[in-house]
Amino acid sequence: MLYLLNNNEPADGLATLINMPHSDNSYDPCKPDCYMEHLAAVNKKMPVVAVEGIYNEFGVLLVPKNANIERRVLDFLIGHKMQKNLDSSIGIKGCLTNESLLSQFDEFLSKYPDLTQIHTTNNFDVTLKHLCTVQQVPRILLQKLTILREQLPNVFEQTLFSSWLGSMIAIEMELSPNQVQNVFNTGLFHDLGLLHIDPEIVNKEGSYSDDEWHAVERHMIISKAIVGEVNACDEEVFRGIMEHHERCDGTGYPNELLKNKLSYCGQIIGLADILFHIRTRQFSRLGRNMADIVPYLQINSNTFMFESYQAIHNIIYRSDLGVTDLINREDFPILPKRLIEQRIKLNKLYQGLILFNEKLSSSAHGKHCRSFINSSNHIFRTFNRSGLSSPEIIQWLQRLTEEDFEGAHLELQEIDAMQYELLWMIKRASRLLPGLVSDEITSPEQDSSQITKMVEQLQQDLIDAWENYE
């Protein structure tokens, strides 16, 4: 359907770890954390065994070789800092291998006919086999991927998608074979750190609190440390892991870096991650395919490197996928009016953001403020560049009649998709507002009260704009 027509309880020891706060961004692989809960759950399906003795930091034997790493053992280990990373001392029976990893890609792609068509028409089968099997993935990382598959299956599918599409984009960009392998490896390992974050936060739907955001941001540091333990990847992979949430326009995190400070690995995988969410969430609900991604690429053309956008355009075009036709003749007459109504709501939000940014620039400071202003400026540029602000579009929509169906219905789909993506941008930016108001307003009481009222109005306008999509 078109957007506008679419009216197990842990033991006490592990439970303590799940809610354990972190005071900084450091990560010590020898200290127990939420990962132990995942190990306990996996052990019920796939035996986890000590492949060597497990010792604490003082050299005292805690678990003998060949012991089953069941929940009671993990509860015991929680009270100890270990001599070495636990992953190096355990093995999982039935763990992924390089060869079975390849079959995981095949299984995932088979669920989506459009992805299979992209894979086939771009002759990627031999390349994917090479990427999976020529360079052996270390046992520890294969174990992590196995646990990711069992415990966070959606994240595992995103891992498969992003390493698959990311390496295809890298080839289209004519990067060297070593660089393509780096992109593939970045895709495979960039989210392993999520296994060490509270599962309730990782699986949470909706907005994060400041503490939850802080916890999520740590996953890049943890992923980099996990990969660094085995010393099997180039420096570009480490950099890509740390940068896959950065954006060329400075709206990313954790460091809000701009294009000239970013590497190819993080940007390609960051784009692939976004496309995964669009394809498997929005598009699956609406019956769309990867050919329908073009309006999203147009709207976000300054968010990632232009070369990566150009590459995915070429890949999709070569795949000969048809744009999904979601508008029928019966619905066509009412859609222009709804698009105009939505355009008016977007414009109200847009004008409110302009006024709020002007007020904010003299009344607040700090990370929330800087991030919100960067995000708002990105929205302003995108809105103006998209052409949606042009009065000619409104006039054209007003002139449409039922006789214009053949020549106009696909354009209406594109306008709808672009307006929807703009609204998502505003929604994402609005998540910063509560923390900004509570922590960073430094103006006199009168200004603070006025800003609070402006925030409330923006939030209400956003709710009103989303009504058409619920």
C-alpha positions as CSV (number, residue, x, y, z in Angstrom):
1,M,0.0,0.0,0.0
2,L,1.1,3.6,-0.5
3,Y,2.0,5.5,2.6
4,L,-0.8,8.0,2.4
5,L,-3.4,5.3,1.4
6,N,-2.4,3.1,4.4
7,N,-4.9,4.2,6.7
8,N,12.9,-15.8,29.7
9,E,13.9,-14.6,33.1
10,P,17.7,-14.5,33.9
11,A,19.4,-15.8,37.0
12,D,20.3,-13.1,39.7
13,G,23.9,-12.9,38.7
14,L,23.2,-12.3,35.0
15,A,20.3,-10.0,35.8
16,T,22.7,-7.8,37.7
17,L,25.0,-7.5,34.7
18,I,22.2,-6.6,32.3
19,N,21.5,-3.4,34.2
20,M,25.1,-2.6,35.1
21,P,25.8,1.1,34.3
22,H,29.0,2.1,32.4
23,S,30.7,5.4,33.5
24,D,32.8,5.8,30.4
25,N,33.4,4.4,26.9
26,S,36.1,2.0,27.9
27,Y,35.7,-1.8,27.3
28,D,37.6,-4.5,29.1
29,P,37.0,-7.9,27.4
30,C,38.2,-9.7,30.6
31,K,35.3,-8.3,32.6
32,P,31.8,-10.1,32.4
33,D,28.9,-8.2,31.0
34,C,25.6,-8.8,29.2
35,Y,27.3,-11.2,26.8
36,M,27.1,-13.8,29.5
37,E,23.3,-13.9,29.2
38,H,23.6,-14.6,25.5
39,L,26.0,-17.4,26.1
40,A,23.7,-19.0,28.7
41,A,20.8,-18.9,26.2
42,V,22.9,-20.3,23.3
43,N,24.2,-23.1,25.5
44,K,20.6,-24.5,25.7
45,K,20.6,-25.0,21.9
46,M,24.3,-25.4,21.0
47,P,26.7,-26.7,23.7
48,V,29.3,-24.1,24.8
49,V,32.4,-25.8,26.1
50,A,35.7,-24.7,27.6
51,V,38.4,-25.5,25.1
52,E,41.1,-24.7,27.8
53,G,41.2,-23.9,31.4
54,I,39.6,-20.6,32.4
55,Y,41.6,-18.6,35.0
56,N,41.0,-15.4,36.9
57,E,43.4,-12.4,36.8
58,F,45.5,-13.9,39.6
59,G,46.0,-17.2,37.8
60,V,43.5,-19.2,39.8
61,L,41.6,-21.9,37.8
62,L,37.9,-21.1,37.7
63,V,36.7,-23.6,35.0
64,P,38.5,-26.7,33.9
65,K,39.0,-27.7,30.2
66,N,36.0,-29.5,28.6
67,A,33.5,-28.1,31.1
68,N,30.1,-27.2,29.8
69,I,29.6,-23.5,30.1
70,E,26.1,-23.6,31.5
71,R,24.2,-20.9,33.4
72,R,25.6,-21.9,36.9
73,V,29.1,-21.7,35.5
74,L,28.5,-18.3,34.0
75,D,26.9,-17.1,37.3
76,F,30.1,-18.1,39.0
77,L,32.3,-16.4,36.5
78,I,30.5,-13.1,36.9
79,G,32.3,-12.4,40.2
80,H,35.7,-12.6,38.5
81,K,37.9,-10.7,36.2
82,M,39.4,-13.3,33.9
83,Q,43.0,-13.7,32.8
84,K,42.0,-13.4,29.1
85,N,39.0,-12.8,26.9
86,L,36.4,-15.6,27.6
87,D,35.8,-16.1,23.9
88,S,39.3,-17.4,23.4
89,S,38.7,-20.1,26.0
90,I,35.4,-21.5,24.8
91,G,34.0,-23.3,21.7
92,I,30.5,-23.7,20.4
93,K,29.5,-27.0,18.9
94,G,27.8,-26.3,15.6
95,C,29.5,-22.9,15.3
96,L,29.5,-21.2,11.9
97,T,32.4,-21.9,9.5
98,N,33.5,-19.9,6.5
99,E,31.6,-22.3,4.3
100,S,28.4,-22.3,6.4
101,L,28.6,-18.5,6.6
102,L,28.3,-18.5,2.8
103,S,25.1,-20.6,3.1
104,Q,23.7,-18.0,5.5
105,F,24.0,-15.4,2.8
106,D,22.2,-17.7,0.3
107,E,19.4,-18.4,2.8
108,F,18.9,-14.7,3.6
109,L,18.9,-13.6,-0.1
110,S,16.4,-16.4,-1.0
111,K,13.8,-14.6,1.3
112,Y,13.8,-11.5,-1.0
113,P,13.3,-12.1,-4.7
114,D,14.5,-8.6,-5.6
115,L,17.8,-9.1,-3.7
116,T,18.2,-12.5,-5.4
117,Q,17.7,-10.7,-8.8
118,I,20.3,-8.1,-7.9
119,H,22.7,-10.8,-6.8
120,T,22.2,-12.8,-10.0
121,T,22.2,-10.0,-12.6
122,N,25.3,-8.4,-11.1
123,N,27.1,-11.8,-11.2
124,F,28.0,-11.6,-7.6
125,D,27.9,-15.3,-6.7
126,V,31.6,-16.1,-7.4
127,T,32.7,-12.8,-5.6
128,L,30.7,-13.5,-2.5
129,K,32.1,-17.1,-2.3
130,H,35.6,-15.6,-2.6
131,L,34.9,-13.0,0.1
132,C,33.5,-15.7,2.5
133,T,36.1,-18.4,2.0
134,V,39.5,-17.2,0.7
135,Q,40.3,-15.1,3.8
136,Q,39.6,-17.4,6.9
137,V,37.5,-15.7,9.5
138,P,39.0,-16.3,13.0
139,R,37.2,-18.8,15.2
140,I,36.4,-16.1,17.8
141,L,34.7,-13.9,15.3
142,L,32.7,-16.9,13.8
143,Q,31.6,-17.7,17.4
144,K,30.4,-14.1,17.8
145,L,28.5,-14.3,14.5
146,T,26.9,-17.6,15.6
147,I,25.7,-16.0,18.9
148,L,24.5,-12.9,17.0
149,R,22.5,-15.2,14.7
150,E,20.9,-17.1,17.6
151,Q,20.3,-14.1,20.0
152,L,19.8,-11.0,17.7
153,P,18.6,-12.5,14.5
154,N,17.5,-9.1,13.0
155,V,21.0,-7.7,13.6
156,F,22.5,-10.8,12.1
157,E,20.4,-10.3,8.9
158,Q,21.4,-6.7,8.8
159,T,25.0,-7.9,9.1
160,L,24.5,-10.2,6.1
161,F,22.8,-7.6,4.0
162,S,25.3,-4.8,4.7
163,S,28.4,-6.9,4.0
164,W,26.8,-8.3,0.9
165,L,25.5,-5.0,-0.6
166,G,28.4,-3.0,0.8
167,S,31.0,-5.1,-1.0
168,M,28.9,-4.9,-4.2
169,I,28.9,-1.1,-3.9
170,A,32.7,-1.1,-3.3
171,I,33.2,-3.1,-6.5
172,E,31.0,-0.7,-8.4
173,M,33.1,2.1,-7.1
174,E,36.1,0.3,-8.6
175,L,37.9,0.0,-5.2
176,S,40.8,-2.4,-5.0
177,P,40.2,-6.1,-4.1
178,N,41.8,-5.4,-0.6
179,Q,39.4,-2.5,-0.1
180,V,36.4,-4.6,-1.1
181,Q,37.5,-7.2,1.5
182,N,37.8,-4.4,4.1
183,V,34.2,-3.3,3.3
184,F,33.0,-6.9,3.6
185,N,34.7,-7.4,6.9
186,T,33.5,-4.1,8.3
187,G,29.9,-5.2,7.4
188,L,30.4,-8.6,9.1
189,F,31.9,-7.2,12.3
190,H,30.6,-3.7,12.8
191,D,27.7,-4.6,15.1
192,L,29.2,-7.5,17.2
193,G,29.4,-5.1,20.1
194,L,25.7,-5.1,20.4
195,L,26.0,-8.5,22.1
196,H,27.6,-6.7,25.0
197,I,24.8,-4.1,25.4
198,D,21.7,-4.7,27.5
199,P,19.3,-6.7,25.2
200,E,16.3,-4.7,26.3
201,I,18.0,-1.5,24.9
202,V,19.1,-3.2,21.7
203,N,15.6,-4.5,21.1
204,K,13.8,-1.4,22.2
205,E,11.2,0.1,19.9
206,G,10.9,3.9,20.2
207,S,13.1,6.6,21.6
208,Y,16.1,6.1,23.8
209,S,16.9,8.0,27.0
210,D,20.3,9.7,27.3
211,D,21.7,6.8,29.3
212,E,20.4,4.3,26.7
213,W,21.9,6.3,23.8
214,H,25.2,6.3,25.7
215,A,25.0,2.5,26.0
216,V,24.2,2.0,22.3
217,E,27.0,4.3,21.2
218,R,29.5,2.0,23.0
219,H,28.8,-0.8,20.6
220,M,31.3,0.6,18.1
221,I,34.1,0.8,20.6
222,I,33.3,-2.8,21.7
223,S,33.1,-4.1,18.1
224,K,36.4,-2.6,17.4
225,A,38.0,-4.1,20.5
226,I,36.5,-7.6,19.6
227,V,38.0,-7.5,16.1
228,G,41.3,-6.1,17.5
229,E,41.7,-9.1,19.8
230,V,42.3,-11.4,16.9
231,N,44.5,-9.0,14.9
232,A,43.1,-10.2,11.6
233,C,41.9,-7.0,9.8
234,D,43.3,-3.9,8.3
235,E,43.2,-0.6,10.0
236,E,40.6,0.5,7.6
237,V,38.2,-2.1,9.1
238,F,38.7,-0.7,12.6
239,R,38.1,2.8,11.3
240,G,35.0,1.7,9.4
241,I,33.5,0.1,12.5
242,M,34.0,3.4,14.4
243,E,32.6,5.5,11.6
244,H,29.6,3.6,10.4
245,H,27.2,5.9,12.2
246,E,28.9,9.1,11.1
247,R,27.4,11.1,8.2
248,C,29.1,13.3,5.6
249,D,27.0,16.3,6.6
250,G,28.0,16.1,10.3
251,T,24.7,14.7,11.6
252,G,26.1,11.3,12.7
253,Y,27.7,10.1,15.9
254,P,29.7,9.7,18.0
255,N,32.0,12.6,16.7
256,E,29.8,14.4,14.1
257,L,32.6,14.1,11.5
258,L,32.3,15.7,8.1
259,K,33.0,14.1,4.7
260,N,36.7,15.1,4.5
261,K,37.3,13.2,7.8
262,L,35.6,10.0,6.9
263,S,36.7,6.8,5.3
264,Y,35.1,4.7,2.6
265,C,34.4,1.6,4.8
266,G,32.2,3.3,7.3
267,Q,30.2,5.3,4.8
268,I,29.5,2.4,2.5
269,I,28.3,0.2,5.4
270,G,26.4,3.0,7.0
271,L,24.5,3.5,3.7
272,A,23.9,-0.3,3.4
273,D,22.5,-0.4,7.0
274,I,20.0,2.4,6.2
275,L,18.9,0.5,3.0
276,F,18.5,-2.7,5.0
277,H,16.0,-1.0,7.4
278,I,14.1,0.6,4.5
279,R,13.9,-2.7,2.5
280,T,13.1,-5.1,5.3
281,R,10.8,-2.8,7.3
282,Q,9.1,-0.1,5.3
283,F,9.1,-1.9,2.0
284,S,8.2,-5.3,3.3
285,R,5.0,-3.9,4.8
286,L,4.1,-2.1,1.6
287,G,5.1,-4.8,-0.9
288,R,7.9,-2.7,-2.5
289,N,11.3,-3.7,-3.8
290,M,14.8,-2.2,-4.1
291,A,13.9,-0.4,-7.3
292,D,11.7,1.9,-5.1
293,I,14.7,3.1,-3.1
294,V,15.6,5.8,-5.6
295,P,13.6,8.6,-4.0
296,Y,15.2,7.9,-0.6
297,L,18.6,8.1,-2.3
298,Q,17.7,11.5,-3.8
299,I,16.5,12.9,-0.5
300,N,19.7,11.7,1.3
301,S,22.2,12.5,-1.4
302,N,24.4,14.6,0.9
303,T,24.3,12.2,3.8
304,F,26.8,9.7,2.5
305,M,29.5,9.8,-0.2
306,F,28.2,10.6,-3.6
307,E,30.2,7.8,-5.2
308,S,28.3,5.2,-3.1
309,Y,25.0,6.7,-4.1
310,Q,26.0,6.6,-7.8
311,A,27.1,2.9,-7.3
312,I,23.8,1.7,-5.8
313,H,21.9,3.5,-8.6
314,N,24.0,1.7,-11.2
315,I,23.5,-1.7,-9.4
316,I,19.7,-1.3,-9.2
317,Y,19.4,0.0,-12.8
318,R,21.5,-3.0,-14.0
319,S,19.3,-5.4,-12.1
320,D,16.2,-4.5,-14.3
321,L,13.9,-4.3,-11.3
322,G,10.6,-2.6,-11.9
323,V,9.3,0.2,-9.7
324,T,6.3,-1.1,-7.7
325,D,3.0,0.4,-8.8
326,L,1.0,1.0,-5.7
327,I,-1.7,3.4,-7.0
328,N,-4.8,2.2,-8.7
329,R,-7.2,4.3,-10.7
330,E,-9.8,4.3,-7.8
331,D,-7.4,5.8,-5.4
332,F,-5.7,8.2,-7.8
333,P,-8.3,11.1,-7.6
334,I,-7.9,11.5,-3.8
335,L,-4.1,11.3,-3.6
336,P,-3.1,14.7,-4.9
337,K,-5.3,16.3,-2.2
338,R,-3.7,14.2,0.5
339,L,-0.2,15.0,-0.8
340,I,-1.0,18.7,-0.7
341,E,-2.4,18.4,2.9
342,Q,0.8,16.6,3.9
343,R,2.9,19.2,2.2
344,I,1.2,21.9,4.3
345,K,1.9,20.0,7.5
346,L,5.5,19.5,6.5
347,N,5.8,23.2,5.7
348,K,4.5,24.1,9.2
349,L,7.1,21.8,10.8
350,Y,9.8,23.3,8.5
351,Q,8.9,26.9,9.5
352,G,8.7,25.9,13.2
353,L,12.2,24.3,13.0
354,I,13.6,27.6,11.5
355,L,12.2,29.7,14.3
356,F,13.3,27.2,16.9
357,N,16.9,27.1,15.5
358,E,17.1,30.9,15.6
359,K,16.0,30.9,19.2
360,L,18.2,28.0,20.2
361,S,21.4,29.4,18.8
362,S,21.4,32.1,21.6
363,S,19.9,30.0,24.4
364,A,21.6,26.6,24.5
365,H,24.9,24.9,24.0
366,G,26.4,21.4,24.3
367,K,26.2,18.1,22.4
368,H,22.4,17.9,22.2
369,C,22.1,21.4,20.9
370,R,24.9,21.0,18.3
371,S,23.5,17.7,17.1
372,F,20.0,19.2,16.8
373,I,21.2,22.2,14.9
374,N,23.3,20.0,12.5
375,S,20.2,17.8,11.9
376,S,17.9,20.7,11.3
377,N,20.4,22.3,8.9
378,H,20.5,19.0,7.0
379,I,16.7,19.0,6.9
380,F,16.6,22.6,5.6
381,R,19.1,21.7,2.8
382,T,17.3,18.5,1.9
383,F,13.9,20.2,1.8
384,N,15.1,22.9,-0.5
385,R,17.1,20.6,-2.7
386,S,14.3,18.1,-3.1
387,G,12.1,20.6,-5.0
388,L,9.2,19.9,-2.6
389,S,9.2,23.5,-1.5
390,S,8.4,24.6,-5.1
391,P,5.0,26.2,-5.4
392,E,4.9,24.6,-8.9
393,I,4.4,21.2,-7.4
394,I,1.3,22.3,-5.5
395,Q,-0.1,23.9,-8.6
396,W,0.6,20.7,-10.6
397,L,-1.1,18.6,-8.0
398,Q,-4.1,20.9,-8.0
399,R,-4.5,20.5,-11.8
400,L,-4.4,16.7,-11.8
401,T,-7.5,14.8,-12.9
402,E,-8.4,11.1,-13.3
403,E,-7.4,11.3,-16.9
404,D,-3.7,12.0,-15.9
405,F,-3.4,8.6,-14.2
406,E,-1.0,7.0,-16.7
407,G,1.4,9.9,-16.8
408,A,1.4,11.0,-13.2
409,H,0.8,8.1,-10.8
410,L,4.5,7.0,-10.5
411,E,5.5,10.7,-9.9
412,L,2.9,10.8,-7.1
413,Q,4.5,7.7,-5.5
414,E,7.9,9.4,-5.7
415,I,6.6,12.6,-4.1
416,D,4.9,10.6,-1.3
417,A,8.1,8.7,-0.6
418,M,10.2,11.9,-0.4
419,Q,7.7,13.6,1.9
420,Y,7.7,10.5,4.1
421,E,11.5,10.4,4.3
422,L,11.6,14.1,5.2
423,L,9.1,13.6,8.0
424,W,11.3,10.7,9.3
425,M,14.3,13.1,9.3
426,I,12.3,15.5,11.5
427,K,11.2,12.7,13.7
428,R,14.8,11.5,14.2
429,A,15.9,15.1,15.0
430,S,13.0,15.5,17.5
431,R,14.4,12.7,19.7
432,L,17.1,15.1,20.8
433,L,14.6,17.7,22.1
434,P,13.9,16.3,25.6
435,G,17.6,16.0,26.5
436,L,18.2,19.4,25.0
437,V,15.5,21.2,27.1
438,S,16.3,19.4,30.3
439,D,20.1,19.6,30.2
440,E,21.3,22.5,28.0
441,I,19.0,25.5,28.2
442,T,21.2,28.3,29.7
443,S,19.0,31.3,28.9
444,P,17.0,33.4,31.5
445,E,13.8,31.8,32.8
446,Q,11.6,33.7,30.3
447,D,13.6,32.4,27.3
448,S,13.6,28.9,28.8
449,S,9.9,28.9,29.1
450,Q,9.5,30.1,25.5
451,I,11.8,27.4,24.2
452,T,9.8,24.8,26.1
453,K,6.6,26.0,24.5
454,M,8.2,25.9,21.1
455,V,9.3,22.3,21.7
456,E,5.8,21.3,22.7
457,Q,4.4,22.9,19.5
458,L,7.0,21.1,17.4
459,Q,6.1,17.8,19.0
460,Q,2.4,18.4,18.5
461,D,2.9,19.4,14.8
462,L,4.9,16.2,14.3
463,I,2.1,14.1,15.8
464,D,-0.4,15.8,13.5
465,A,1.8,15.1,10.4
466,W,2.1,11.4,11.3
467,E,-1.6,11.0,11.4
468,N,-1.8,10.3,7.7
469,Y,0.7,7.4,8.1
470,E,-1.0,5.5,11.0
